[in-house]
Amino acid sequence: MYQVDVWLHVLMASVWVGGLLYTGMIVVPFTAGFAPEERRQIMRGLARRFRWIGWGALTLAVLTGIAGLALRLSTVRMGQLLNGEAFDPDKMNASVVAWLPWKLFLVASMVLLMLLHDVLSLRAAQSLQVSCGSDPRSRIGTIAASMATLVALAVLYVSVRLAHG
Ligand code: HEM
């Protein structure tokens, strides 16, 4: 059960981080050479496809991550996260105490940044439908997605430290 949970967790993390990296390293540079309208269509089509797969994968990564905490040899239960015992060095494994707060903080920051990106992109796309010709790219949204991608890399590092010390 524990092994299946970790396998699913790493698989879902790969889908999410892989999608972010593929977009930043392949899709964005590739579409830069296209005419604005064509670029818009490609980006919007790909974003629409990835939205459910990406958010679905991230949701499952969070759920399997929480389950993994409880299934590990040094278990951390939901109640201990809420009452603060999970961060107490006398009661918890040292790597959990050192790295779990970072992991939770970074995952929450990544989720907020990507939510900001999605909300701003959807708004920009809607405003384009109302006033034809304006650029649907939101500068703040683009910065938020780039920051989320960097934070995702930090999540991976912190994950390794959490699991292996
Ligand atoms: C609140 C959400 C999360 C929690 C509570 C959580 C918890 C955990 C735990 C306990 C492990 C260690 C599994 C073990 O070996 O026993 C782990 C490993 C891992 N997590 Fe998460 N996780 C969460 C979200 C994420 C996210 C969003 C990502 C990726 C973007 C991620 C990526 C990984 C990876 C790659 C590993 C494997 C590290 C290794 O074995 O070296 N996790 N996570």
py3Dmol code that shows the C-alpha trace and the ligand (Angstrom):
import py3Dmol

protein = """\
ATOM      1  CA  MET A   1       0.000   0.000   0.000  1.00  0.00           C
ATOM      2  CA  TYR A   2       2.760   2.423   1.027  1.00  0.00           C
ATOM      3  CA  GLN A   3       4.805   1.643  -2.120  1.00  0.00           C
ATOM      4  CA  VAL A   4       1.764   2.094  -4.393  1.00  0.00           C
ATOM      5  CA  ASP A   5       1.045   5.430  -2.705  1.00  0.00           C
ATOM      6  CA  VAL A   6       4.630   6.683  -3.226  1.00  0.00           C
ATOM      7  CA  TRP A   7       4.581   5.434  -6.841  1.00  0.00           C
ATOM      8  CA  LEU A   8       1.347   7.328  -7.542  1.00  0.00           C
ATOM      9  CA  HIS A   9       2.710  10.389  -5.719  1.00  0.00           C
ATOM     10  CA  VAL A  10       5.892  10.488  -7.823  1.00  0.00           C
ATOM     11  CA  LEU A  11       3.901   9.780 -11.026  1.00  0.00           C
ATOM     12  CA  MET A  12       1.512  12.671 -10.357  1.00  0.00           C
ATOM     13  CA  ALA A  13       4.412  14.964  -9.376  1.00  0.00           C
ATOM     14  CA  SER A  14       6.100  14.052 -12.704  1.00  0.00           C
ATOM     15  CA  VAL A  15       2.968  14.890 -14.716  1.00  0.00           C
ATOM     16  CA  TRP A  16       2.642  18.282 -12.971  1.00  0.00           C
ATOM     17  CA  VAL A  17       6.309  19.334 -13.011  1.00  0.00           C
ATOM     18  CA  GLY A  18       6.828  17.787 -16.468  1.00  0.00           C
ATOM     19  CA  GLY A  19       3.913  19.843 -17.825  1.00  0.00           C
ATOM     20  CA  LEU A  20       5.302  23.068 -16.358  1.00  0.00           C
ATOM     21  CA  LEU A  21       8.802  22.418 -17.717  1.00  0.00           C
ATOM     22  CA  TYR A  22       7.542  21.343 -21.165  1.00  0.00           C
ATOM     23  CA  THR A  23       5.485  24.518 -21.410  1.00  0.00           C
ATOM     24  CA  GLY A  24       8.337  26.783 -20.299  1.00  0.00           C
ATOM     25  CA  MET A  25      11.134  25.106 -22.261  1.00  0.00           C
ATOM     26  CA  ILE A  26       9.357  23.879 -25.432  1.00  0.00           C
ATOM     27  CA  VAL A  27       5.934  25.449 -26.016  1.00  0.00           C
ATOM     28  CA  VAL A  28       6.714  29.092 -25.140  1.00  0.00           C
ATOM     29  CA  PRO A  29       9.962  29.342 -27.207  1.00  0.00           C
ATOM     30  CA  PHE A  30       8.390  27.363 -30.076  1.00  0.00           C
ATOM     31  CA  THR A  31       5.344  29.625 -30.356  1.00  0.00           C
ATOM     32  CA  ALA A  32       7.412  32.821 -30.087  1.00  0.00           C
ATOM     33  CA  GLY A  33       8.048  32.722 -33.856  1.00  0.00           C
ATOM     34  CA  PHE A  34       4.344  32.551 -34.803  1.00  0.00           C
ATOM     35  CA  ALA A  35       2.026  35.429 -35.705  1.00  0.00           C
ATOM     36  CA  PRO A  36       0.194  36.727 -32.578  1.00  0.00           C
ATOM     37  CA  GLU A  37      -3.205  35.250 -33.506  1.00  0.00           C
ATOM     38  CA  GLU A  38      -1.742  31.849 -34.347  1.00  0.00           C
ATOM     39  CA  ARG A  39       0.358  31.882 -31.159  1.00  0.00           C
ATOM     40  CA  ARG A  40      -2.726  32.749 -29.132  1.00  0.00           C
ATOM     41  CA  GLN A  41      -4.660  29.805 -30.579  1.00  0.00           C
ATOM     42  CA  ILE A  42      -1.869  27.304 -29.970  1.00  0.00           C
ATOM     43  CA  MET A  43      -1.246  28.521 -26.406  1.00  0.00           C
ATOM     44  CA  ARG A  44      -4.936  28.591 -25.541  1.00  0.00           C
ATOM     45  CA  GLY A  45      -5.580  25.124 -27.005  1.00  0.00           C
ATOM     46  CA  LEU A  46      -2.642  23.571 -25.161  1.00  0.00           C
ATOM     47  CA  ALA A  47      -3.470  25.377 -21.891  1.00  0.00           C
ATOM     48  CA  ARG A  48      -7.073  24.146 -22.065  1.00  0.00           C
ATOM     49  CA  ARG A  49      -5.878  20.550 -22.530  1.00  0.00           C
ATOM     50  CA  PHE A  50      -3.316  20.714 -19.750  1.00  0.00           C
ATOM     51  CA  ARG A  51      -5.554  22.528 -17.255  1.00  0.00           C
ATOM     52  CA  TRP A  52      -7.539  19.484 -16.089  1.00  0.00           C
ATOM     53  CA  ILE A  53      -4.675  17.021 -16.436  1.00  0.00           C
ATOM     54  CA  GLY A  54      -2.307  19.330 -14.534  1.00  0.00           C
ATOM     55  CA  TRP A  55      -4.674  20.328 -11.731  1.00  0.00           C
ATOM     56  CA  GLY A  56      -5.917  16.720 -11.464  1.00  0.00           C
ATOM     57  CA  ALA A  57      -2.332  15.473 -11.129  1.00  0.00           C
ATOM     58  CA  LEU A  58      -1.504  18.144  -8.542  1.00  0.00           C
ATOM     59  CA  THR A  59      -4.616  17.294  -6.496  1.00  0.00           C
ATOM     60  CA  LEU A  60      -3.661  13.606  -6.510  1.00  0.00           C
ATOM     61  CA  ALA A  61      -0.046  14.491  -5.601  1.00  0.00           C
ATOM     62  CA  VAL A  62      -1.305  16.413  -2.557  1.00  0.00           C
ATOM     63  CA  LEU A  63      -3.694  13.600  -1.524  1.00  0.00           C
ATOM     64  CA  THR A  64      -1.114  10.825  -1.972  1.00  0.00           C
ATOM     65  CA  GLY A  65       1.461  13.030  -0.195  1.00  0.00           C
ATOM     66  CA  ILE A  66      -0.791  13.371   2.854  1.00  0.00           C
ATOM     67  CA  ALA A  67      -1.536   9.622   2.742  1.00  0.00           C
ATOM     68  CA  GLY A  68       2.222   8.969   2.418  1.00  0.00           C
ATOM     69  CA  LEU A  69       2.889  10.871   5.632  1.00  0.00           C
ATOM     70  CA  ALA A  70       0.565   8.527   7.506  1.00  0.00           C
ATOM     71  CA  LEU A  71       1.842   5.373   5.768  1.00  0.00           C
ATOM     72  CA  ARG A  72       5.575   5.994   6.302  1.00  0.00           C
ATOM     73  CA  LEU A  73       7.469   4.038   8.930  1.00  0.00           C
ATOM     74  CA  SER A  74       7.778   7.256  10.933  1.00  0.00           C
ATOM     75  CA  THR A  75       4.121   8.151  10.581  1.00  0.00           C
ATOM     76  CA  VAL A  76       2.742  11.670  10.580  1.00  0.00           C
ATOM     77  CA  ARG A  77      -1.010  11.827  10.947  1.00  0.00           C
ATOM     78  CA  MET A  78      -3.374  14.601   9.873  1.00  0.00           C
ATOM     79  CA  GLY A  79      -4.129  15.429  13.535  1.00  0.00           C
ATOM     80  CA  GLN A  80      -0.401  15.898  14.219  1.00  0.00           C
ATOM     81  CA  LEU A  81      -0.174  18.355  11.321  1.00  0.00           C
ATOM     82  CA  LEU A  82      -3.024  20.332  12.819  1.00  0.00           C
ATOM     83  CA  ASN A  83      -1.911  20.263  16.473  1.00  0.00           C
ATOM     84  CA  GLY A  84       1.734  21.071  15.583  1.00  0.00           C
ATOM     85  CA  GLU A  85       3.278  17.745  16.784  1.00  0.00           C
ATOM     86  CA  ALA A  86       4.531  17.117  13.218  1.00  0.00           C
ATOM     87  CA  PHE A  87       6.985  20.001  13.712  1.00  0.00           C
ATOM     88  CA  ASP A  88       8.154  19.002  17.197  1.00  0.00           C
ATOM     89  CA  PRO A  89      11.735  17.556  17.131  1.00  0.00           C
ATOM     90  CA  ASP A  90      11.053  15.476  20.278  1.00  0.00           C
ATOM     91  CA  LYS A  91       8.148  13.679  18.656  1.00  0.00           C
ATOM     92  CA  MET A  92       9.137  13.489  14.983  1.00  0.00           C
ATOM     93  CA  ASN A  93      11.868  12.228  12.682  1.00  0.00           C
ATOM     94  CA  ALA A  94      14.519  14.976  12.166  1.00  0.00           C
ATOM     95  CA  SER A  95      14.111  15.216   8.380  1.00  0.00           C
ATOM     96  CA  VAL A  96      10.333  15.553   8.732  1.00  0.00           C
ATOM     97  CA  VAL A  97      10.731  18.378  11.267  1.00  0.00           C
ATOM     98  CA  ALA A  98      13.344  20.117   9.111  1.00  0.00           C
ATOM     99  CA  TRP A  99      11.783  19.713   5.684  1.00  0.00           C
ATOM    100  CA  LEU A 100       8.018  19.191   5.987  1.00  0.00           C
ATOM    101  CA  PRO A 101       7.255  22.860   6.861  1.00  0.00           C
ATOM    102  CA  TRP A 102       9.278  23.939   3.790  1.00  0.00           C
ATOM    103  CA  LYS A 103       7.510  21.446   1.595  1.00  0.00           C
ATOM    104  CA  LEU A 104       4.038  22.546   2.723  1.00  0.00           C
ATOM    105  CA  PHE A 105       4.969  26.226   2.316  1.00  0.00           C
ATOM    106  CA  LEU A 106       6.433  25.709  -1.170  1.00  0.00           C
ATOM    107  CA  VAL A 107       3.525  23.551  -2.374  1.00  0.00           C
ATOM    108  CA  ALA A 108       1.027  26.178  -1.124  1.00  0.00           C
ATOM    109  CA  SER A 109       3.015  28.986  -2.847  1.00  0.00           C
ATOM    110  CA  MET A 110       3.150  27.010  -6.105  1.00  0.00           C
ATOM    111  CA  VAL A 111      -0.614  26.386  -6.021  1.00  0.00           C
ATOM    112  CA  LEU A 112      -1.356  30.088  -5.367  1.00  0.00           C
ATOM    113  CA  LEU A 113       0.967  31.232  -8.162  1.00  0.00           C
ATOM    114  CA  MET A 114      -0.614  28.854 -10.684  1.00  0.00           C
ATOM    115  CA  LEU A 115      -4.125  29.852  -9.588  1.00  0.00           C
ATOM    116  CA  LEU A 116      -3.159  33.486 -10.150  1.00  0.00           C
ATOM    117  CA  HIS A 117      -1.795  32.593 -13.588  1.00  0.00           C
ATOM    118  CA  ASP A 118      -4.935  30.669 -14.586  1.00  0.00           C
ATOM    119  CA  VAL A 119      -7.351  33.345 -13.342  1.00  0.00           C
ATOM    120  CA  LEU A 120      -5.429  36.136 -15.129  1.00  0.00           C
ATOM    121  CA  SER A 121      -5.113  34.107 -18.363  1.00  0.00           C
ATOM    122  CA  LEU A 122      -8.824  33.273 -18.396  1.00  0.00           C
ATOM    123  CA  ARG A 123      -9.701  36.939 -17.758  1.00  0.00           C
ATOM    124  CA  ALA A 124      -7.336  38.073 -20.505  1.00  0.00           C
ATOM    125  CA  ALA A 125      -8.870  35.573 -22.949  1.00  0.00           C
ATOM    126  CA  GLN A 126     -12.391  36.775 -22.049  1.00  0.00           C
ATOM    127  CA  SER A 127     -11.477  40.436 -22.488  1.00  0.00           C
ATOM    128  CA  LEU A 128     -10.092  39.564 -25.927  1.00  0.00           C
ATOM    129  CA  GLN A 129     -13.510  38.190 -26.922  1.00  0.00           C
ATOM    130  CA  VAL A 130     -15.155  41.479 -25.872  1.00  0.00           C
ATOM    131  CA  SER A 131     -12.617  43.873 -27.404  1.00  0.00           C
ATOM    132  CA  CYS A 132     -11.132  42.200 -30.487  1.00  0.00           C
ATOM    133  CA  GLY A 133      -7.458  42.793 -31.071  1.00  0.00           C
ATOM    134  CA  SER A 134      -6.087  43.230 -27.562  1.00  0.00           C
ATOM    135  CA  ASP A 135      -3.305  40.914 -26.433  1.00  0.00           C
ATOM    136  CA  PRO A 136      -4.631  38.096 -24.190  1.00  0.00           C
ATOM    137  CA  ARG A 137      -1.287  37.538 -22.494  1.00  0.00           C
ATOM    138  CA  SER A 138      -1.209  38.760 -18.936  1.00  0.00           C
ATOM    139  CA  ARG A 139       2.254  39.898 -17.915  1.00  0.00           C
ATOM    140  CA  ILE A 140       1.661  39.228 -14.226  1.00  0.00           C
ATOM    141  CA  GLY A 141       0.203  35.815 -15.137  1.00  0.00           C
ATOM    142  CA  THR A 142       3.303  34.942 -17.163  1.00  0.00           C
ATOM    143  CA  ILE A 143       5.572  35.980 -14.282  1.00  0.00           C
ATOM    144  CA  ALA A 144       3.430  33.946 -11.844  1.00  0.00           C
ATOM    145  CA  ALA A 145       3.709  30.813 -14.050  1.00  0.00           C
ATOM    146  CA  SER A 146       7.491  31.239 -14.350  1.00  0.00           C
ATOM    147  CA  MET A 147       7.800  31.614 -10.589  1.00  0.00           C
ATOM    148  CA  ALA A 148       5.568  28.554 -10.033  1.00  0.00           C
ATOM    149  CA  THR A 149       7.891  26.523 -12.287  1.00  0.00           C
ATOM    150  CA  LEU A 150      10.936  27.585 -10.244  1.00  0.00           C
ATOM    151  CA  VAL A 151       9.090  26.836  -6.994  1.00  0.00           C
ATOM    152  CA  ALA A 152       8.189  23.375  -8.405  1.00  0.00           C
ATOM    153  CA  LEU A 153      11.915  22.648  -8.790  1.00  0.00           C
ATOM    154  CA  ALA A 154      12.441  23.672  -5.168  1.00  0.00           C
ATOM    155  CA  VAL A 155       9.564  21.349  -4.160  1.00  0.00           C
ATOM    156  CA  LEU A 156      11.430  18.452  -5.803  1.00  0.00           C
ATOM    157  CA  TYR A 157      14.637  19.234  -3.881  1.00  0.00           C
ATOM    158  CA  VAL A 158      12.782  19.563  -0.577  1.00  0.00           C
ATOM    159  CA  SER A 159      10.945  16.284  -1.337  1.00  0.00           C
ATOM    160  CA  VAL A 160      14.232  14.418  -1.685  1.00  0.00           C
ATOM    161  CA  ARG A 161      15.477  15.926   1.618  1.00  0.00           C
ATOM    162  CA  LEU A 162      12.201  15.011   3.301  1.00  0.00           C
ATOM    163  CA  ALA A 163      12.423  11.389   2.140  1.00  0.00           C
ATOM    164  CA  HIS A 164      16.180  10.810   2.494  1.00  0.00           C
ATOM    165  CA  GLY A 165      17.421  13.380   5.014  1.00  0.00           C
TER     166      GLY A 165
END
"""
ligand_1 = """\
43
HEM
C 0.849 18.752 0.691
C 1.315 18.035 -0.272
C 2.391 16.991 -0.153
C 2.776 16.196 0.895
C 2.179 16.169 2.296
C 3.864 15.364 0.427
C 4.520 14.415 1.182
C 5.543 13.606 0.740
C 6.184 12.566 1.519
C 5.834 12.187 2.934
C 7.142 12.006 0.741
C 8.101 10.881 1.132
C 7.585 9.555 0.654
C 8.466 8.466 1.227
O 9.523 8.189 0.628
O 8.091 7.912 2.247
C 7.123 12.687 -0.535
C 7.963 12.374 -1.572
C 7.974 13.053 -2.772
N 7.173 14.123 -3.116
Fe 5.645 14.891 -1.999
N 4.129 15.670 -0.873
C 3.248 16.656 -1.272
C 3.184 17.261 -2.517
C 4.112 17.060 -3.519
C 4.140 17.772 -4.761
C 3.122 18.830 -5.175
C 5.208 17.322 -5.472
C 5.727 17.733 -6.810
C 5.460 18.828 -7.398
C 5.866 16.291 -4.693
C 6.973 15.569 -5.066
C 7.521 14.528 -4.392
C 8.587 13.674 -4.885
C 9.263 13.780 -6.247
C 8.869 12.747 -3.865
C 9.912 11.611 -3.905
C 11.189 12.046 -3.221
C 12.164 10.882 -3.070
O 11.762 9.753 -2.821
O 13.361 11.140 -3.178
N 5.168 16.182 -3.497
N 6.141 13.656 -0.511
"""
view = py3Dmol.view(width=600, height=400)
view.addModel(protein, "pdb")
view.setStyle({"model": 0}, {"cartoon": {"style": "trace"}})
view.addModel(ligand_1, "xyz")
view.setStyle({"model": 1}, {"stick": {}})
view.zoomTo()
view.show()
